[in-house]
Amino acid sequence: MAQRQFQTEVNQLLNLIIHSLYSNREIFLRELVSNASDALDKLKYLTVADEAYKSISFNPRIDITFDKDAKTLSIADNGIGMNEQDLTESLGTIARSGTRAFLEKLSADAKKDSNLIGQFGVGFYSAFMVADKIEVTSRKAGEEKACLWSSDGKDGYDIEEAARDSQGTTVLLRLNEEGLEFANRWSIEDIIKRYSNHVAFPIYLTYDENEYDDKGKVKSSKQKTDQINSGAALWRRPKSELKDADYAEFYKQLGHDSDDPLFYIHTKAEGTLEYTTLFYIPKKAPFDMYNVDYKPGVKLYVKRVFITDDDKELMPTYLRFVRGVIDSEDLPLNVSREILQQNKVLVNIKNASVKKLLTEFKTLADSAAAGNGEAKEKWETFIGQFNRPLKEGLYQDWGNREALSDLVRFKSTAAEGWTSLADYVSRMKAEQKYIYYITGGDEKTLRSSPLLEAYRAKEIEVLIMDDEIDDIVIPSLLNYRREQGGADGKSESQTWELKAVNRSGADEELGEKKDRAAEKEIRPVIEKIKKALGDRVKEVKLSRRLHDSPSCIVADEKDPSIQMAQMLRAMGQTDMPEVKPILEVNGGHPIVASLKNTEDEIRIADVSSVLLDQALLVEGVKLKDPADFVQRLNRLLAG
């Protein structure tokens, strides 16, 4: 029998686990019990929804046994089981496109890394922290053949035929010296009660109960088997019976996280629809939050029967960081994936759940703004981790756009830290019509942009939007609407349009009246620059927004910004037409004014190109020909 080789990424992961992650070894038991629970969930569903499996005698349980003398620990379940192909795919490879990125994120920080291992869905391999060898005996439900998978975590793995009386999986760990500390009743009970107490299936521990004589020697011994977890679906229990510690314990098992959740939301709906939801917000964003193949965090149950945990339709993608459970009383148990995505009951539950989550986020934000210290700390953590996906919601979720526009936060030229659109509006001058913002590169580059000079001089606040998605998301928002108390005590709404200062037409509120004489005087210079630059620009204009800088670039109101066009090309949109900027020049600046009395075409070309290139550089745009820029600049410096 030839030994099979692990996928390269599995070898990398095993090497990291075995040699680096020691501070939190006990998580291996949480991960193996979680895998067993998932296997039971899958078979439980099939026994009620699939005729082929209804004849299977199913009394779900997880059994843990240990033998300190033999240095073994086993975790067995009677769930769905695996055949040879399943064992190869599940234990020999990591079928996730984000594998390499995941491995790059791992560091010597053992606590963080152990959390990532569970979240990534490869928790099985954590058992190699405590075992020199692992043997997995499994028989798939509905099949007669069983298989034994074995590996020392170093030289690949073997698969051979084996015997097992019924469906399910047994994981046998041959413990190393560090793993022996877990081969006792007290350690196992403690870990299960901390991490897996609310697994919805009974977990039994088999151990020897000894009777001792007067001299402390074992007089007799009998084997006992006790259930060591509550085995109840926590989300179905009344909130009055539960403590924060209970919620935290269940979250750690559900989310494969060693940290407590940031907060949780437990709801029971009764009436037209009956369902229970328990949602958790992690303290840290899931590592794969920006991967296309991110793992959804919400599980769907029907009458406590597990249906699915990989359906991305259960939550909108901008809430993909939410972990938790939806348990419906109204869905049929045999609902298929295709029917599920179009089922009106589930659509209504999803819509109500999203509104509930957004309402809770707003409540937290309001409490933080009111000065509640604990709420402020939670809110700052929340917005620091999840502000960007919430912005995605502005683009995706038209029905909840107003709620989301009250939640998202931005940097500002007028305030430290995060600010909201409501905060901006409260600081606006009475005569101001628009909410101004600037998008582009990093925060430092945006704050130093010459585009802000006139706004700063007029004390007009501008929002700094340095997220790469802002260029796509914010234009779709169009305006911000806010309910306010009217003079008669009734609420009334007011709407403000959002304007990007790096687009043409956003300077009308600057209050600068057109100086016809100055425009007439500078027009020949504008024509010289326009001729010199040719098709590199869409237009050359006299600027009303520049005070100190000689030039700046803006985008036509109908065009995407240069940064946005670059991002779309990087995302694979190869048919994106070239976006030409509008160059605005400061007629009173000496560099621009120097072109009035010269007809030297080389000098005009050099000055014009440098005006454009430096405006591009200031906005964080890469030059197509840096060498040409340097040559022209050198000629100008040389006089």
N, C-alpha and C positions, 0 to 999 in steps of 0.2 A: 504494500500500500504506500503510494508516494505521498510525501508530505506536501501540503498546499501552502502557498505563500500568502501572507497578509498583503492587502493593498498598501502602497507606500505610505499613505496618510495614516493608516492604522499603526504601522511601525513607528512613525514619528510620535503618535499619540502615546503608544505604550511606553516608549523610551522616556517620554516626559513624565508620565504618571509614575513609573517605577522608580525613577531617579530624582524626581523633584517634589512631588506632592505628598508630603508626609504629615502636615500639621492637622489635617482633618480627615484621617483615614476612615473614620466611622461612617462616612457618607456612602461607602460601598454597600452597606446593608440597606440603607434607604433606597438606593438605586435598584438593587435586585428585587426588593419587595415591590417597588413601583412597577417594575417590568412584569412581575407575577400578577399584580393587580390588573394591569392592562390586558394580559392574556386571558384572565377570567372575565373581564368586561366584554371582550370580543366574543368569547364563546357564549356568554349569557345572552347576548343579543341574538346570536344565530339560533339558539335553542328556542327562542320565542318568535323569530321572524322568518326562519328558513326551514321548510318542510324536511329537508335532508338531515337536519340536526336535531329535530324535535324528539327523536327516539333516544337520544343520548341521555343517560342518567347523570344529572348535573347537580352536585352538592358542593358548591364552590368553597375552597379553603386554601390557605397557604400554610405549609408546615415547615418549621425550622428545627433542625436537630444539630447536635454537636458532639464531638468525641475528643476530649482534650488529650487523651493518651495517643489516639491515632492522628491527632492534629488535623481534624476535619470539621467543616461546617457546611451544612447543606440547606438550601432553600428550595422547596418543591411546591408546585401548584398543579391543579387539574384543569388548566385553562385550554386555550386553543391549540397549543403545542406547535412544533416546527418539524418540517421534513428536511431532507438533505439540502434542497435548494434554499429553503428559508434560513437554515443555519449558515450557509455560505454567504447569503446576502446580508444577514443581520449581524453576524459575528466576524466575518472576514473582510468586509468592506464598509466604507462610510459613504453612502449614496447621497451626498449633499454637495451641491456646487460650491458652497461657501467653506468647504473643508480647509483649504489652504489659508484663507483669511482667518478662520477660527484659530488655527494653530499659531499663526503669527501674533494673535492677540494674547496668547498664553505667556505668562511670565513666571518669575520666581515667587510671586505673591500667591501662596498656596490656597489661601481662603478664597480669593477671587477665582482662581483657576478651577477649584473644585466646584464652585457654582456654575462656571461655564460648561464644565464637562457634563453635568446633569442637564443643563438647558439645551445643550447641543444634541442631546439624544444618544449619547454614547456612554451612559453611566455604567453599563456592564463592565467596561474595561477598568473602571476604578477598583474592581475586585483584585486586580493584579497588585495593588498596593499591599494586600495582606496575604496573598497566596503565591506559592511557587508554581502551582499548576491548577488549572480549572478544567473540570469535566462537566459537560452539559449533556444530559440524556433527555431526549425529547421524542414524543410521538404526536403527530398531528391528528386532531379530531377527525374521525371518519376514515382514517387510514390504519392499516395493520402493522406497518413497518415502523420501528423505532431506530434512532440514530444516536451515536455518541460522538460529540465534538470535544476535542481535548487540545490544550495548548499550554506551554510554559510562558507564553507572552514574549518569547525571544525568537524562536526558530519556526515560525509559521504555526499551522494547526493540522490536525488529522480528523477525518470523519470516517466512521465505520458503523456497521450494523450493530444494533444492541437490542436489549429486551426491556419492555416496560408494560405493565399490566393494563394501563389505561392511558387516555390522552393526557397531555400535560408536559411539564418540563421540570427537571431536577437539576439544580446547579450545585455541584460539589466542589468546595474549595479545599485544596490541600495547603493548609496554612503555613506561612513562613514564621520566623521567630517573632516579628512584629505583630502578626495576626493572632498569635495565641491569646492575647489579652481579650479577644472577643469570643473565645471558646468557653464561655461560662454563662450561666442563667442570668446573672444580675446585669452584665453588660448588654446582653441582647434585649432584655426587657426594657432597660433604660433607653436604648436607642429606638426601639419600636414605639415606646410611649411618647418620645420626643418628636419623632419624625413621621411615624406611620400609624398613629393611634386611630385616625379617622379614615383609614383605608376601608372601603365599604364591604369588605369580605373578612371573615374571621381569620386571624393569624394565630396558629397554635405553636407552642414551644414544648418540645419533648425533652425531659431532663431526668436525671436520677435523683430521687429524694432519699437521703441517707438517714439512718437512725444510729446514734453513737452510744457507746458504753461509757462507764464512769471515767475511763482513762482517755476518752476522746477518740477512740478507734471506731471505725465503721462496724456496727454490729449487724445491720441489715440494710438492704437497698431495694427500692422499688421504683419502677419507671412511671413517671407521671406526665400527663399532657394537659396543659392549661391554655385557654385563650388569653392572649396578652394585649389585645387591642379592643377598643369599644365596638368596632365593626359597624358603626352607624353612619349613615350619610349625613355629615354635619350640616349641609345646607338645608336639610329638611327639618332640622330641630328648631324650636322657637328661639328667637334672638335672646329672650329673657333668660334662657338656660345657659347661654354661651358667654364666655369671657374672652377678652382680647387674646389671651394665651392660646385658647382653643382655635381661634381664627388663624393666628400666626402659625400654629403647629400644622394645620391643614394646608395652609399656603405653601409651607416649605416642602411638603410632600407633593403638592400639586405642581408647583412651579420649579421644583428642583433647585431651590435657593436656600442658602444658609442664613440669609438676612431675613428679618421680619419685613412684611410689606410696608409700604409707605402709608397706605390706608386701604380700607375695604368698604364695600357697599353690598348689603344683604337685603334683598327685597322679596316679598311674597305677595303675588297678585292674585286676587280672587274676584270673581264676577263673570263677565263674558268669557274671558280667558283665565285659566288657572295655571300659574307657573311660578317657579322660584328661581331667582338668580343670586349668585354670590360672585362678585367681581373684586379683584385685587389690583392695585396699582403698585408695581415694584418700585423700590428705591432707585434702582439703576435700570437704564434701558436694556432690553434684551440685546445680546451681542449681534444677532442677525436681523435687527430691526430694519436695516437698509438693504438686506439681501432680497432678491426677487423670490427666492424659494424659502422665505422666512417660515418658521414653524408657528402656526396659529396657537394662541394661548387659551382658548375657550373650548370646553368640552360640552357636548350636547347629550342630555339624558332624556328619556321619555319614561315617566313613572319609575324613576331610579334605575332604568336599564340604559347602559351606555350605548350611544349610537355612533358618535364620531368625535375625533379630536383634531382632524386635519382639514376641516372645511373652512375655507377662507371667507365664506359667505355669512358666517355667524356674526361677524363684526365687520364694519367697514375697515378698509385697509389703514386709514389714518388712526384707528384705535387698536392697531395690531399689538400694542404693548400691554393691553389689558389681559390679565389671567383670570380664569374662573370657570363657573359652571352655569349652564342653563338647563333647567329640568322642567319639562312641559307635561301637563296632564291631558292635553288635547290632541297631541300628534299621535298617529297610529304607530305601533311598535315596528311594523314592517315597512316604514317609510324608506324609499330608496333615495340615493344621492341626487338623482335627477329630479325626482318629485320634491325633495327637500328644498332645493334652491328656488322653487316656484310656489312653495306652500304658503298660503295666505296667513295661516296661524303663525308660522315661524317668522314671516315678514313683519307681522304686527308685534311679535315679541321682540324682534331685533330693533324695530323703530322705537318702541317704548324703552328698551334698554339703553339705546344711544341717548335718548332725551334724558333719562335718569342719570346717566354718567355725566353728561354735560352740565346738568343742573347741579350735581354734587361738586363738580369742578368749580362752578361759579360760586357756590356757597363757600367753598374753601378760599377762593380768591377774595371774596367780600369780607370774610372773617379776618384774613390776613391784612387787608387794607384798613380794617377797623382797629388794628393794633393788637390782635390776639397773637402772642408770641409763638405759641406752638403751631398755630395755623400758618403764620408767616414763614416759619422754618420749613414746614411741609410744602407750602406753595412754592417757595424758591427752589426747593429740590425738584418738585414736579415740573415747573416751567423750564428749569435748566435741562432736564432730561427729555421732555416731551413737547416742547414748544414747536419744534419743526414738524413732527407729524400732525399736530393740530392745524398748522398752516396748510398742510396738504388738504385738510378737510374743507378749507375755504374754497378750494378748486373742485373738490369731489362732491361735496354734500350741500346742494343748494337749499334743501329743506331746513338745514340747521345752520345756515350761514350766519344769521344774526347772532345766535348763541356763540358760535365759534369766534366771530369778530370781537366779542367781548372778552374772550379768553386769551387770544394770542397776544404776545408781547414783543416789543421792539426796543432798540436803543434809540437815543434821542440827543439832539444838540442842546436840549434845555434841561435835562435831568440825568442824574446818575442811575446806573442800573437799568432795570426793565421798566418800560412804561406801556400803558394800554392806550387804545384809541380813545377811550373815555377820558383818560387822564389828559391826553393831548387836547381834546375838545374843551375841557375845563380850563385850560391855560390859553386858549386862543384869544386873540384880540377881537373886540366886538365887530369890527368891520371885515374880519378875515372870512373868506368864502370857502377856502379849500384846506384839506389836510395834505401837507407836502411831505414827500419822502424821496430818498435817493437810494438807488440800488447799484450794485456793481461788485467790486472786489471785497477786500477785508475791511474791517471797521476803521482801522487807522487810515487807510487810503481814502475811504469815503469822507472821513472827518476833515481831511486836508484838501478835499476837492475844491478847485476854484469856483465850481458851480454854487457853492454855499455862500460865497462872499457877500453878495447883495442881500441874501436872506438873513445872514448874521448881522449885517449893518442895519437892517430894518427890524431886528429882533423878532423875526418870524421863525418859529420852531420847525425843524425838519427831522423826520424819523429816519434813522440809519438802518437800512435793511441789507445786512451783509450775508444772509443765507443765500446759497446759490439758487434755491427754489423761489426766492422772493420775486425775481423777474418774471416768473411764470404765474405765480399764485396771485400776487397783489393786483395786477391789472384786471384779473377776473373778478375781483371784489367790487370794483367800480366806485362804490360809495359806502359810507358808514351811517347807519341810522340808529338814533338813540331816543328812547322814551324819556321825557322830562316832565316835571310837574309844571302845569300852567298857572296863570294868575288866579283862575277860578277854582284851583284845587284839583282840576282834572288833568290827567296825563296827556301830553301831546308829543308827537314825534318830530324830530328835525333830522335832516339828512345833509351830509357833507360829502362832496366828491373828493376822491383821492387823486392827487396830481404828482407825477414824477418830475423832479426838478431837472433831471437829465433828459428831458424831452422838450421839443419845441412847443411853445405856447404856454409853458408853465410860469412864465415871467410876467404875465399881465398884471398881477397883483402887487408887483414890486413898487408901483407908484411912480416909476420913472417916465416922465413925459417925453415924447419923441422931440428931439432937437432937430428941426428940419434943416437948419443951417449946418449943423455938425454932420448930419447924414449926407448932405450934399457935398460937403468938403471931403468926407472920407470915402465917398462912392468910388472915385478912381482907384483908391488903394484896394478896396474890396474886389474890383474888377481885375486888378493885377494879380491878386492872390488866387482868385477863382480860375483865371487863365493858367497860372503856373501849376495849380494842383490838378486841373483837368477832371478826369473821372474818378479821382481818389476820394472826392467828396460829393455829397448830394447838393450842397449849397454852402455859400459863405455869407455870413450875416454880421451886422454890427450888433454887439451884445449889450443888453441892459442889465445883465446879472454879474458882470465882472467889475471889480473895483481895483484890485492890485495885480492880478494875473493878466498876461497878454492875450491868452486864448483858452478856449474850452471846446469840448465836443458835446453835442446833444443828438438824440435820435429823433427822427420824424415821428410824429404822434401815431402814424399808421405802421411804423416799422418796429421790429423787435430791436432791443438794444444790442450793441456789438457783443457784450458779454453773454447775453441770452443766445445769440446766434452761435457763438463758439460752443456753448454748452450743448445746444441741440445737435451740432455736428459731432461733438464728442460722444453723444448718446446714439449715434448711428444715422442721423437724419442727413444723408449725403446730398439730397436734392435741395438743401437750404441755400437760397440765393445769397450772394454777397451783400451785406448790409453796409451802405455808405453813410458815414456820419455827416451831420451838419456842423461846420466849423464856425464858431462865433469868436469874433475878435474884439478886443478892447481898443476903440479908436483913440483913446487918450494915452495909451501906453507907448513909451519911447520906441520900442521895437517895431510896433505897427506904424507909428507916425514916421519912422525913418524911411518908409517906402514911398512917402508922398513925393519926394523930390529926386527920385532915382529912376532911371530907365535901364539900368544894368540888369539884363535878364537873368544872368547867373546869380546875382545877389538876390533878386526878387524870388527866384526859384528856391534858393537856399533858405531864405527867411520864411517863406511860405511853408516849405516842407518841415522846417524845425518847429514852426508854430503848431502844425498839425501833429507831428510826432510827439512833441512834449505834452500836448493835450491828451493824446492817447496813453502815454506812459503814466500820467497822473491818474488816469481812470483805471489803471491796472491792465491795460490791453498790451499784448505782446506785439512788437513791431515786426513787420514782414521782412524788413531789410535793415537791421541795426547798423551794419557797416556803412550804409549810405547816410544814415542819420549822423554817425560820428564824423564822416568826411565833411558833410555840410557844416556841422557845428564847428569843426576845426578851421574851416575856411573863414567862417564868420568871426571867430575869436582872433584869427590872424589879421583881421582887418582887410 
